[in-house]
């Protein structure tokens, strides 16, 4: 834990830098505008979900209780007939951007602390800027840039 004492300022400054840079990028560039499509028949779908008492959570459809059920002929037919997907239902009400921004900032601190942890073992004291930047940049890139790959594979 001594790395936290040694690197508290770089951890905090890098977290603030990432938070500011990501905020500016997301406000200036039209990123994520085409990530989602509107649901056809949205009013009817939403009414049906309310009528069914859908609560916040992650849902898969068709839903199977175990991998054994995947071999069931009726389930195979459901998958072939479609649609197949995942839905995340959030609590009703306007999105709470303040809470999301706080969580994002705490995540940037968390990532920066892990980068510092890796650096504390990977480099000797007095390492050159380029070596520090290479390792810190690689670990940070793996966290921020590659973390969404598993979602694109599975979802």
Backbone as CSV, one residue per row, in Angstrom:
resi,resn,N_x,N_y,N_z,CA_x,CA_y,CA_z,C_x,C_y,C_z
1,UNK,0.813,-1.200,0.000,0.000,0.000,0.000,0.855,1.263,0.000
2,UNK,2.165,1.107,0.101,3.016,2.301,0.110,2.965,3.028,-1.228
3,UNK,2.625,2.314,-2.290,2.526,2.971,-3.593,1.458,4.060,-3.576
4,UNK,0.402,3.889,-2.767,-0.643,4.919,-2.664,-0.082,6.197,-2.054
5,UNK,0.778,6.041,-1.058,1.406,7.214,-0.437,2.362,7.874,-1.420
6,UNK,3.145,7.067,-2.114,4.129,7.604,-3.058,3.486,8.237,-4.283
7,UNK,2.374,7.665,-4.731,1.791,8.108,-5.999,0.424,8.781,-5.866
8,UNK,0.047,9.253,-4.684,-1.298,9.823,-4.518,-1.542,10.999,-5.441
9,UNK,-0.543,11.856,-5.646,-0.752,13.020,-6.514,-0.889,12.607,-7.985
10,UNK,0.005,11.764,-8.531,-0.209,11.324,-9.918,-1.523,10.562,-10.109
11,UNK,-1.922,9.769,-9.100,-3.193,9.040,-9.187,-4.338,10.033,-9.321
12,UNK,-4.367,11.020,-8.445,-5.447,12.006,-8.461,-5.415,12.867,-9.717
13,UNK,-4.230,13.326,-10.114,-4.127,14.176,-11.312,-4.506,13.416,-12.579
14,UNK,-4.093,12.158,-12.690,-4.458,11.392,-13.889,-5.950,11.119,-13.918
15,UNK,-6.555,10.851,-12.759,-8.004,10.625,-12.701,-8.753,11.891,-13.110
16,UNK,-8.327,13.029,-12.605,-8.962,14.304,-12.982,-8.767,14.566,-14.471
17,UNK,-7.556,14.311,-14.975,-7.284,14.520,-16.406,-8.159,13.649,-17.291
18,UNK,-8.275,12.371,-16.960,-9.124,11.459,-17.738,-10.573,11.892,-17.659
19,UNK,-11.026,12.272,-16.464,-12.415,12.708,-16.282,-12.712,13.933,-17.151
20,UNK,-11.840,14.919,-17.127,-12.053,16.142,-17.920,-11.970,15.837,-19.411
21,UNK,-10.929,15.113,-19.819,-10.766,14.799,-21.245,-11.945,13.991,-21.773
22,UNK,-12.385,12.998,-21.030,-13.511,12.180,-21.501,-14.798,12.993,-21.542
23,UNK,-14.976,13.902,-20.601,-16.167,14.755,-20.609,-16.179,15.657,-21.832
24,UNK,-15.040,16.264,-22.130,-14.951,17.149,-23.297,-15.173,16.360,-24.586
25,UNK,-14.534,15.211,-24.695,-14.683,14.386,-25.904,-16.139,13.991,-26.107
26,UNK,-16.825,13.592,-25.057,-18.215,13.156,-25.192,-19.171,14.313,-25.456
27,UNK,-18.800,15.530,-25.057,-19.660,16.680,-25.340,-19.426,17.233,-26.740
28,UNK,-18.191,17.128,-27.240,-17.835,17.724,-28.528,-18.081,16.766,-29.689
29,UNK,-17.676,15.537,-29.536,-17.807,14.561,-30.617,-19.138,13.820,-30.497
30,UNK,-19.739,13.490,-31.629,-21.028,12.768,-31.576,-20.836,11.274,-31.305
31,UNK,-20.081,10.964,-30.263,-19.821,9.562,-29.931,-21.080,8.925,-29.356
32,UNK,-21.274,7.692,-29.631,-22.359,6.875,-29.091,-23.743,7.256,-29.624
33,UNK,-23.810,8.218,-30.539,-25.128,8.602,-31.072,-25.791,7.449,-31.816
34,UNK,-24.995,6.620,-32.448,-25.573,5.519,-33.223,-25.442,4.172,-32.508
35,UNK,-25.130,4.205,-31.218,-24.983,2.953,-30.472,-26.305,2.219,-30.279
36,UNK,-27.391,2.972,-30.191,-28.689,2.367,-29.910,-29.708,2.807,-30.951
37,UNK,-30.683,1.959,-31.162,-31.798,2.292,-32.044,-33.061,2.359,-31.199
38,UNK,-34.041,3.091,-31.701,-35.332,3.129,-31.028,-36.062,1.810,-31.223
39,UNK,-36.843,1.442,-30.243,-37.607,0.201,-30.308,-38.824,0.412,-31.197
40,UNK,-39.001,-0.413,-32.248,-40.222,-0.297,-33.043,-41.445,-0.523,-32.142
41,UNK,-42.440,0.312,-32.305,-43.639,0.197,-31.484,-43.358,0.516,-30.029
42,UNK,-42.462,1.466,-29.789,-42.024,1.777,-28.432,-43.171,2.029,-27.446
43,UNK,-44.168,2.836,-27.785,-45.245,3.065,-26.805,-45.934,1.778,-26.373
44,UNK,-46.182,0.884,-27.325,-46.849,-0.375,-26.996,-45.941,-1.293,-26.179
45,UNK,-44.655,-1.321,-26.542,-43.704,-2.160,-25.805,-43.591,-1.666,-24.366
46,UNK,-43.463,-0.347,-24.181,-43.341,0.203,-22.829,-44.592,-0.052,-22.006
47,UNK,-45.762,0.101,-22.625,-47.021,-0.167,-21.909,-47.074,-1.637,-21.491
48,UNK,-46.694,-2.522,-22.402,-46.703,-3.951,-22.091,-45.738,-4.267,-20.949
49,UNK,-44.562,-3.644,-20.952,-43.592,-3.878,-19.881,-44.134,-3.373,-18.545
50,UNK,-44.775,-2.211,-18.556,-45.387,-1.697,-17.321,-46.483,-2.636,-16.846
51,UNK,-47.335,-3.086,-17.774,-48.432,-3.990,-17.428,-47.911,-5.312,-16.850
52,UNK,-46.757,-5.759,-17.334,-46.167,-7.017,-16.859,-45.398,-6.831,-15.555
53,UNK,-45.247,-5.580,-15.109,-44.535,-5.317,-13.856,-43.035,-5.495,-13.954
54,UNK,-42.456,-5.174,-15.125,-41.013,-5.308,-15.304,-40.310,-4.328,-14.362
55,UNK,-39.387,-4.839,-13.586,-38.631,-4.028,-12.630,-37.204,-3.835,-13.140
56,UNK,-36.464,-2.878,-12.581,-35.078,-2.674,-13.025,-34.258,-3.954,-12.917
57,UNK,-33.439,-4.186,-13.929,-32.584,-5.370,-13.952,-32.143,-5.677,-15.369
58,UNK,-31.413,-6.757,-15.527,-30.954,-7.204,-16.844,-31.756,-8.435,-17.230
59,UNK,-32.268,-8.411,-18.437,-33.120,-9.493,-18.916,-32.544,-10.066,-20.206
60,UNK,-32.683,-11.373,-20.375,-32.288,-12.047,-21.605,-33.535,-12.705,-22.183
61,UNK,-33.651,-12.641,-23.494,-34.789,-13.309,-24.128,-34.339,-13.978,-25.410
62,UNK,-34.827,-15.180,-25.651,-35.574,-16.021,-24.724,-34.700,-16.347,-23.520
63,UNK,-35.363,-16.622,-22.397,-34.644,-16.895,-21.155,-34.615,-18.391,-20.889
64,UNK,-33.429,-18.887,-20.546,-33.277,-20.285,-20.149,-32.767,-20.320,-18.713
65,UNK,-33.213,-21.298,-17.946,-32.792,-21.405,-16.553,-31.473,-22.148,-16.415
66,UNK,-31.143,-22.992,-17.385,-29.878,-23.723,-17.333,-29.435,-24.041,-18.760
67,UNK,-28.172,-24.359,-18.912,-27.651,-24.711,-20.233,-28.316,-25.979,-20.768
68,UNK,-28.775,-26.831,-19.872,-29.471,-28.056,-20.277,-30.725,-27.712,-21.085
69,UNK,-31.409,-26.619,-20.687,-32.627,-26.205,-21.385,-32.359,-25.739,-22.819
70,UNK,-31.108,-25.418,-23.118,-30.772,-24.949,-24.466,-31.011,-26.042,-25.510
71,UNK,-30.961,-27.290,-25.108,-31.148,-28.403,-26.041,-32.617,-28.746,-26.252
72,UNK,-33.499,-28.136,-25.486,-34.933,-28.406,-25.604,-35.440,-27.909,-26.964
73,UNK,-36.232,-28.726,-27.648,-36.731,-28.361,-28.981,-37.528,-27.060,-28.962
74,UNK,-38.332,-26.851,-27.937,-39.125,-25.622,-27.843,-38.212,-24.402,-27.696
75,UNK,-37.125,-24.547,-26.950,-36.192,-23.429,-26.769,-35.422,-23.156,-28.059
76,UNK,-35.026,-24.201,-28.730,-34.333,-24.035,-30.009,-35.240,-23.284,-30.981
77,UNK,-36.506,-23.628,-30.994,-37.465,-22.953,-31.871,-37.599,-21.471,-31.493
78,UNK,-37.644,-21.185,-30.197,-37.731,-19.780,-29.759,-36.527,-18.985,-30.258
79,UNK,-35.338,-19.582,-30.149,-34.125,-18.903,-30.610,-34.144,-18.695,-32.120
80,UNK,-34.593,-19.690,-32.862,-34.630,-19.565,-34.315,-35.689,-18.579,-34.766
81,UNK,-36.804,-18.533,-34.060,-37.897,-17.630,-34.403,-37.538,-16.174,-34.088
82,UNK,-36.797,-15.969,-32.968,-36.363,-14.633,-32.592,-37.497,-13.768,-32.092
83,UNK,-37.214,-12.561,-31.713,-35.878,-11.988,-31.575,-35.145,-12.559,-30.366
84,UNK,-33.819,-12.379,-30.387,-32.938,-12.821,-29.319,-32.193,-11.590,-28.834
85,UNK,-32.121,-11.396,-27.537,-31.402,-10.216,-27.081,-31.310,-10.074,-25.585
86,UNK,-30.812,-8.915,-25.222,-30.655,-8.524,-23.833,-31.277,-7.151,-23.668
87,UNK,-31.898,-6.921,-22.533,-32.477,-5.622,-22.223,-32.054,-5.263,-20.809
88,UNK,-31.587,-4.054,-20.638,-31.295,-3.539,-19.308,-32.367,-2.524,-18.979
89,UNK,-33.075,-2.739,-17.896,-34.135,-1.829,-17.468,-33.624,-1.048,-16.264
90,UNK,-33.647,0.263,-16.383,-33.192,1.149,-15.316,-34.388,1.615,-14.498
91,UNK,-34.147,2.166,-13.328,-35.266,2.702,-12.541,-35.975,3.824,-13.312
92,UNK,-37.271,3.944,-13.110,-38.040,4.992,-13.779,-37.574,6.363,-13.305
93,UNK,-37.765,7.347,-14.154,-37.375,8.714,-13.834,-36.248,9.172,-14.741
94,UNK,-35.971,10.455,-14.670,-34.897,11.019,-15.477,-33.557,10.410,-15.065
95,UNK,-32.666,10.175,-16.030,-31.343,9.654,-15.680,-30.641,10.607,-14.703
96,UNK,-29.943,10.025,-13.751,-29.237,10.817,-12.742,-27.787,10.976,-13.166
97,UNK,-27.534,12.009,-13.960,-26.202,12.211,-14.531,-25.168,12.492,-13.451
98,UNK,-25.572,13.193,-12.394,-24.627,13.489,-11.315,-24.072,12.228,-10.688
99,UNK,-24.940,11.274,-10.431,-24.517,10.004,-9.842,-23.588,9.254,-10.802
100,UNK,-23.938,9.240,-12.083,-23.103,8.555,-13.076,-21.734,9.217,-13.190
101,UNK,-21.695,10.551,-13.173,-20.410,11.253,-13.247,-19.560,10.963,-12.016
102,UNK,-20.180,10.899,-10.851,-19.434,10.561,-9.635,-18.870,9.147,-9.736
103,UNK,-19.677,8.207,-10.188,-19.201,6.835,-10.343,-18.066,6.766,-11.363
104,UNK,-18.181,7.525,-12.442,-17.126,7.547,-13.456,-15.839,8.105,-12.860
105,UNK,-15.934,9.189,-12.084,-14.747,9.778,-11.476,-14.103,8.800,-10.495
106,UNK,-14.907,8.129,-9.683,-14.363,7.137,-8.749,-13.699,5.989,-9.501
107,UNK,-14.281,5.616,-10.641,-13.666,4.565,-11.465,-12.318,5.027,-12.007
108,UNK,-12.203,6.286,-12.440,-10.916,6.782,-12.953,-9.861,6.790,-11.846
109,UNK,-10.263,7.091,-10.617,-9.319,7.018,-9.496,-8.891,5.568,-9.270
110,UNK,-9.846,4.665,-9.311,-9.575,3.237,-9.146,-8.579,2.747,-10.202
111,UNK,-8.812,3.096,-11.462,-7.912,2.678,-12.543,-6.532,3.296,-12.348
112,UNK,-6.498,4.572,-12.023,-5.211,5.242,-11.821,-4.428,4.606,-10.677
113,UNK,-5.118,4.190,-9.622,-4.450,3.525,-8.507,-3.860,2.188,-8.948
114,UNK,-4.576,1.447,-9.795,-4.038,0.179,-10.281,-2.869,0.391,-11.238
115,UNK,-2.929,1.435,-12.027,-1.789,1.754,-12.889,-0.568,2.042,-12.012
116,UNK,-0.764,2.823,-10.961,0.340,3.130,-10.049,0.859,1.854,-9.378
117,UNK,-0.046,0.954,-9.032,0.348,-0.314,-8.424,1.247,-1.109,-9.375
118,UNK,0.840,-1.210,-10.622,1.654,-1.939,-11.608,3.000,-1.253,-11.778
119,UNK,3.001,0.063,-11.869,4.255,0.803,-12.039,5.197,0.591,-10.854
120,UNK,4.625,0.493,-9.644,5.475,0.339,-8.460,6.258,-0.972,-8.491
121,UNK,5.752,-1.976,-9.193,6.455,-3.249,-9.315,7.248,-3.360,-10.613
122,UNK,6.800,-2.685,-11.643,7.405,-2.861,-12.962,8.642,-2.001,-13.184
123,UNK,8.742,-0.901,-12.463,9.838,0.031,-12.717,10.632,0.319,-11.454
124,UNK,11.908,0.541,-11.657,12.760,0.948,-10.541,12.622,2.453,-10.332
125,UNK,12.954,2.888,-9.141,12.908,4.315,-8.844,13.854,5.047,-9.793
126,UNK,13.392,6.180,-10.307,14.197,6.968,-11.236,14.070,6.530,-12.689
127,UNK,13.077,5.717,-13.007,12.875,5.259,-14.390,12.623,6.455,-15.297
128,UNK,12.994,6.300,-16.559,12.819,7.400,-17.517,11.339,7.624,-17.799
129,UNK,11.039,8.834,-18.205,9.655,9.216,-18.518,9.062,8.272,-19.551
130,UNK,9.835,7.943,-20.588,9.311,7.102,-21.665,8.908,5.722,-21.159
131,UNK,9.711,5.125,-20.283,9.356,3.808,-19.739,8.114,3.890,-18.853
132,UNK,8.033,4.933,-18.040,6.857,5.116,-17.195,5.620,5.285,-18.073
133,UNK,5.737,6.128,-19.088,4.609,6.405,-19.972,4.175,5.154,-20.730
134,UNK,5.126,4.364,-21.203,4.791,3.134,-21.938,3.960,2.179,-21.098
135,UNK,4.429,1.909,-19.897,3.724,0.942,-19.053,2.404,1.528,-18.566
136,UNK,2.422,2.769,-18.106,1.179,3.397,-17.623,0.163,3.484,-18.761
137,UNK,0.604,3.879,-19.932,-0.295,3.990,-21.080,-0.867,2.654,-21.497
138,UNK,-0.047,1.615,-21.450,-0.512,0.279,-21.828,-1.562,-0.234,-20.845
139,UNK,-1.294,-0.113,-19.557,-2.246,-0.594,-18.554,-3.542,0.216,-18.632
140,UNK,-3.418,1.532,-18.764,-4.617,2.374,-18.856,-5.406,2.053,-20.124
141,UNK,-4.705,1.861,-21.249,-5.394,1.524,-22.493,-6.135,0.201,-22.366
142,UNK,-5.501,-0.778,-21.740,-6.169,-2.070,-21.564,-7.444,-1.916,-20.753
143,UNK,-7.441,-1.013,-19.794,-8.623,-0.809,-18.965,-9.697,-0.031,-19.703
144,UNK,-9.345,1.129,-20.231,-10.341,2.003,-20.852,-10.687,1.583,-22.281
145,UNK,-9.685,1.146,-23.039,-9.896,0.901,-24.461,-10.338,-0.496,-24.823
146,UNK,-10.036,-1.467,-23.994,-10.312,-2.862,-24.341,-11.454,-3.434,-23.501
147,UNK,-11.836,-2.747,-22.458,-12.825,-3.310,-21.531,-14.172,-3.582,-22.181
148,UNK,-14.524,-2.832,-23.214,-15.804,-3.037,-23.870,-15.833,-4.179,-24.872
149,UNK,-14.675,-4.763,-25.168,-14.618,-5.829,-26.161,-15.463,-7.028,-25.726
150,UNK,-15.410,-7.379,-24.449,-16.195,-8.541,-24.006,-17.690,-8.284,-24.172
151,UNK,-18.148,-7.040,-23.968,-19.557,-6.736,-24.207,-19.915,-6.906,-25.681
152,UNK,-18.999,-6.490,-26.571,-19.313,-6.615,-27.993,-19.316,-8.077,-28.436
153,UNK,-18.621,-8.922,-27.723,-18.624,-10.345,-28.052,-19.878,-11.013,-27.523
154,UNK,-20.237,-10.746,-26.281,-21.323,-11.457,-25.628,-22.661,-10.755,-25.733
155,UNK,-22.682,-9.480,-25.998,-23.946,-8.773,-26.033,-24.103,-8.094,-27.363
